[in-house]
């Protein structure tokens, strides 16, 4: 889940599916010679072309269980139904049947309206900034102090549902992603002469918070780009970036700068393959020798997918390991030094990164 504030103008989202090592989040593999993981994504399941009565009855059973759980206030059972039973059933049908038939069917049940008492789910579904996954929504997953009042003003049931979702695998993965990039900033800051960092679709740039009040952060020259004026204003006021560019991603095609680290923490989850590869070709051309570009993406087997799409109306481009690696591999110049990949411990986000020689 991600701060993807520049994604929507750069490409149409689709509903789918180094020389210096990084501390591993979980599995850590070099790309060359590695065997592809067998992922439990949509391609592993046989589906009927049309949603049948038996399949629909299984979703009816799931809905009734969810209704009963929230009726008695058992949020943990409700959440487990969403993460396990619902996601398992989703994988057995076509993406079209899921979005066009099952989601509208399930939203007629009482559990759906009750689930919207959760301020996180409600904001995600409402999209007050006009696009999914805005920076405030990500702050809900960070449990940032700025969202405290919104949670406090929600109903007891809404608070309980929110507290469940922020401990779910996807929410943990988003916080781990923030930590991943905090470590990347620290890696650059501790080099002898510091370095230049380009943060693309940066949202509220919360990964800088841990370093912001330290002397190390002054060793970074950060260029920040986002299309959301409110996010840009917040970052300007915090003075976390040397330069704030409030434009969409297409504007970087005209940039002629060089950086030691380039990343977009939550952008690729909204881009088609071809658009992401074209973007990466440009970003790679902006790296200094020895520079690094990092590409994170939610995995096709992430357990939160069904609940995100049903309850939060939050559709990402989920990818397999090979698909994430391909976003860099297909854009890789011949002088690249290494291409590596890791996954987080939540089985939710994969990271590919490329270091130039």
C-alpha positions in Angstrom: 0.0 0.0 0.0 1.4 3.2 -0.9 1.8 6.9 -1.3 1.1 7.0 -5.0 0.2 10.5 -5.5 1.8 10.9 -8.9 0.8 7.6 -10.4 -2.6 8.5 -11.8 -1.3 11.0 -14.4 1.7 9.0 -15.5 -0.2 5.8 -16.5 -3.5 4.1 -16.2 -3.6 1.6 -13.3 -4.6 -1.9 -14.1 -6.3 -4.3 -11.7 -4.3 -7.5 -11.4 -2.4 -9.2 -10.2 24.7 -4.6 -5.6 28.0 -3.7 -4.9 26.6 -2.6 -1.5 24.3 -5.0 0.1 21.2 -4.0 2.0 20.2 -5.5 5.3 17.8 -8.3 4.3 14.2 -8.0 5.2 13.5 -11.7 4.7 14.7 -13.7 1.8 17.7 -12.1 0.0 18.6 -13.4 -3.5 20.8 -12.4 -6.3 18.9 -12.3 -9.6 21.3 -14.1 -11.9 20.8 -17.9 -11.7 18.0 -17.6 -9.1 15.0 -19.8 -9.7 11.6 -18.2 -9.9 9.4 -18.5 -6.9 6.2 -20.4 -7.3 3.7 -17.9 -6.1 0.1 -18.5 -5.1 -1.2 -15.8 -7.4 -4.2 -15.8 -9.7 -2.4 -17.8 -12.4 -2.2 -20.9 -10.1 -6.0 -21.4 -10.0 -8.5 -22.8 -12.5 -11.6 -20.7 -12.8 -15.0 -21.0 -14.5 -15.5 -18.3 -17.1 -18.7 -17.2 -15.4 -19.5 -17.1 -11.7 -21.7 -20.1 -10.9 -24.3 -20.6 -8.3 -22.1 -22.8 -6.2 -19.3 -20.2 -6.2 -21.8 -17.4 -5.4 -23.1 -19.5 -2.5 -19.6 -19.7 -1.0 -19.4 -15.9 -1.0 -22.9 -15.8 0.5 -21.5 -18.1 3.3 -18.5 -15.8 3.8 -20.8 -12.7 4.0 -23.1 -14.3 6.5 -20.1 -15.2 8.7 -18.8 -11.7 8.4 -22.3 -10.3 9.3 -22.5 -12.4 12.4 -19.0 -11.5 13.5 -19.5 -7.7 13.4 -23.1 -8.0 14.8 -21.5 -9.3 18.0 -18.5 -7.0 17.8 -16.0 -9.8 17.2 -13.6 -7.9 15.0 -10.8 -10.5 15.1 -13.0 -13.1 13.6 -14.3 -10.6 11.0 -10.7 -9.7 10.0 -9.7 -13.3 9.8 -12.6 -14.0 7.5 -11.5 -11.2 5.3 -7.9 -12.2 5.2 -8.4 -15.9 4.9 -11.8 -17.1 3.7 -12.6 -14.2 1.5 -9.1 -14.1 -0.1 -9.1 -17.8 -0.7 -12.5 -17.6 -2.5 -11.3 -14.6 -4.5 -8.4 -16.6 -5.9 -10.8 -19.2 -7.4 -12.7 -16.9 -9.7 -11.7 -14.6 -12.5 -10.7 -10.9 -11.8 -13.7 -9.8 -13.8 -16.2 -11.9 -11.8 -14.6 -10.6 -8.5 -14.8 -6.9 -9.4 -18.0 -6.9 -11.5 -20.2 -9.4 -9.6 -18.8 -10.4 -6.2 -17.8 -7.0 -4.8 -21.2 -5.4 -5.5 -22.9 -8.5 -4.1 -20.9 -8.4 -0.9 -21.3 -4.7 -0.4 -25.1 -5.2 0.0 -24.5 -7.1 3.3 -24.5 -5.4 6.6 -20.9 -6.1 7.4 -19.8 -3.7 4.7 -21.6 -0.7 6.0 -20.4 -1.5 9.5 -16.8 -1.8 8.3 -17.0 1.8 7.1 -17.1 3.0 10.7 -13.4 2.4 10.6 -11.9 5.8 9.6 -9.1 4.2 7.6 -11.5 2.2 5.4 -13.9 5.1 5.1 -11.1 7.5 3.9 -9.8 5.0 1.5 -13.2 4.4 -0.1 -14.1 8.1 -0.2 -10.7 9.2 -1.7 -11.0 12.9 -0.6 -7.9 13.9 -2.6 -9.3 12.3 -5.7 -7.0 9.3 -5.9 -6.3 6.1 -4.0 -3.6 5.7 -1.3 -3.1 9.3 -0.5 -0.5 10.4 2.1 -3.0 10.8 4.9 -4.2 7.3 4.3 -0.7 6.0 4.6 -0.4 7.9 7.9 -3.2 5.8 9.2 -1.1 2.7 8.5 2.0 4.4 10.1 -0.2 5.2 13.2 1.1 8.7 12.9 0.0 11.2 15.6 -1.7 13.3 13.0 -4.6 10.8 12.6 -5.2 10.4 16.3 -8.3 12.7 16.4 -9.9 10.9 13.4 -9.6 7.6 15.2 -10.7 9.0 18.5 -13.9 10.4 16.9 -14.9 7.2 15.3 -17.2 4.6 16.9 -15.9 1.9 19.3 -16.5 -0.6 16.5 -14.7 1.6 14.0 -11.7 2.0 16.4 -11.6 -1.8 16.9 -11.7 -2.5 13.1 -8.9 0.1 12.6 -6.8 -1.4 15.3 -7.2 -4.8 13.6 -6.2 -3.5 10.1 -3.1 -1.7 11.4 -1.8 -5.0 12.7 -2.5 -6.9 9.4 0.3 -8.0 7.1 -0.2 -5.2 4.6 0.0 -2.5 7.3 3.1 -4.0 8.8 4.6 -4.2 5.3 3.9 -0.5 4.8 5.7 0.3 8.0 8.5 -2.0 7.1 8.8 -0.2 3.8 9.2 3.1 5.6 12.0 1.5 7.7 13.6 0.1 4.5 13.9 3.6 3.0 15.0 5.2 6.3 17.9 2.8 6.2 18.6 3.7 2.6 18.7 7.4 3.6 21.0 6.5 6.5 23.3 4.6 4.1 23.7 7.6 1.9 24.0 10.0 4.8 26.9 8.0 6.4 29.0 8.1 3.3 32.1 10.3 3.5 30.5 13.2 1.5 26.8 12.4 2.0 24.9 12.3 -1.2 21.9 13.4 -3.4 18.6 11.6 -3.1 15.6 11.8 -5.4 12.2 10.9 -3.8 9.5 10.3 -6.4 5.8 10.4 -5.4 7.0 11.0 -1.9 3.8 11.6 0.0 4.6 12.9 3.5 8.2 11.6 3.3 7.8 10.0 6.7 10.8 7.8 6.2 12.9 10.9 6.9 11.4 11.4 10.3 13.9 9.2 12.1 16.8 11.2 10.7 15.3 14.6 10.5 16.7 15.9 13.8 20.1 14.4 13.4 23.3 15.9 12.1 23.4 13.1 9.5 20.3 14.4 7.7 22.2 17.6 6.9 24.5 15.5 4.8 21.7 14.7 2.4 20.6 16.8 -0.5 17.0 15.7 -1.1 14.9 16.5 -4.2 11.3 15.6 -3.6 8.6 15.2 -6.3 4.8 14.8 -5.8 1.8 16.0 -7.6 -0.4 16.6 -4.5 -0.2 20.2 -3.4 -1.1 19.4 0.2 1.7 16.8 0.5 4.2 19.2 -1.1 3.2 22.0 1.3 3.7 19.7 4.3 7.2 18.7 3.2 8.1 22.3 2.4 7.1 23.3 5.9 9.1 20.6 7.5 12.2 21.6 5.5 13.0 17.9 4.9 13.8 18.5 1.3 16.3 20.8 -0.4 14.0 21.1 -3.4 10.3 20.4 -3.6 8.8 19.8 -7.0 5.0 19.9 -7.1 4.4 18.2 -10.4 3.4 14.9 -11.8 5.9 12.2 -12.8 6.0 13.2 -16.4 7.8 16.3 -15.4 10.9 14.3 -14.5 11.3 13.4 -18.2 12.7 17.0 -18.6 15.0 16.8 -15.6 18.8 16.6 -16.1 20.1 15.9 -12.7 22.2 13.1 -11.1 21.5 11.3 -7.8 23.1 8.7 -5.6 19.7 7.2 -4.5 16.4 7.2 -6.3 13.2 5.6 -5.1 9.4 5.7 -5.3 8.1 4.0 -2.2 4.5 3.5 -3.4 4.3 4.4 -7.1 4.9 1.2 -8.9 1.8 -0.4 -7.4 -0.3 1.8 -9.7 1.7 1.6 -12.9 1.4 -0.7 -15.9 4.4 -2.8 -16.8 5.4 -0.7 -19.8 5.0 2.6 -18.1 7.0 1.4 -15.1 9.8 0.2 -17.4 9.9 3.5 -19.3 10.0 5.4 -16.1 12.9 3.3 -14.8 14.9 3.8 -17.9 14.7 7.5 -17.3 15.5 7.2 -13.6 18.5 4.9 -14.2 19.9 7.6 -16.5 19.7 10.0 -13.6 22.0 7.9 -11.3 25.5 8.8 -10.5 28.2 6.1 -10.8 27.6 3.8 -7.8 24.1 5.1 -7.5 21.1 2.9 -6.6 17.5 2.8 -7.7 15.0 0.8 -5.6 11.6 -0.6 -6.9 9.2 -1.9 -4.3 5.8 -3.5 -5.2 3.1 -5.4 -3.4 3.2 -9.1 -4.1 0.5 -11.1 -5.9 0.1 -13.4 -2.9 -0.3 -10.6 -0.3 -3.1 -11.7 2.0 -4.8 -8.3 2.3 -5.8 -8.0 -1.3 -9.4 -9.1 -1.1 -10.1 -6.9 2.0 -8.4 -3.9 0.4 -10.4 -4.1 -2.8 -13.8 -4.9 -1.1 -13.7 -2.7 2.0 -11.2 0.1 1.1 -11.9 0.2 -2.6 -8.1 0.2 -3.0 -6.9 -1.6 -6.2 -3.2 -2.1 -6.7 -1.1 -3.7 -9.4 0.1 -6.8 -7.6 3.1 -8.5 -9.0 5.2 -11.6 -8.7 8.9 -11.7 -7.9 9.8 -12.0 -11.5 7.5 -9.2 -12.5 9.0 -6.9 -10.0 12.5 -7.7 -11.1 11.5 -7.3 -14.7 10.6 -3.6 -14.1 14.3 -3.0 -13.6 15.8 -5.8 -15.7 14.0 -4.6 -18.9 15.3 -1.1 -18.2 18.7 -2.2 -17.1 21.7 -0.6 -19.0 24.7 -2.7 -19.9 26.9 -0.9 -17.4 24.7 -1.8 -14.4 26.8 -3.5 -11.7 24.2 -5.7 -9.9 20.5 -6.3 -9.6 19.1 -7.8 -6.3 15.8 -8.7 -4.8 14.4 -9.2 -1.3 11.0 -9.7 0.2 9.7 -8.5 3.6 8.7 -10.8 6.4 5.0 -10.2 5.8 4.9 -11.9 2.4 3.5 -8.6 1.1 6.1 -6.5 -0.5 9.1 -7.3 -2.8 12.0 -5.0 -3.4 14.3 -5.0 -6.5 17.2 -2.7 -6.6 19.9 -1.9 -9.1 23.4 -0.5 -8.4 25.4 1.1 -11.1 29.1 0.4 -11.4 
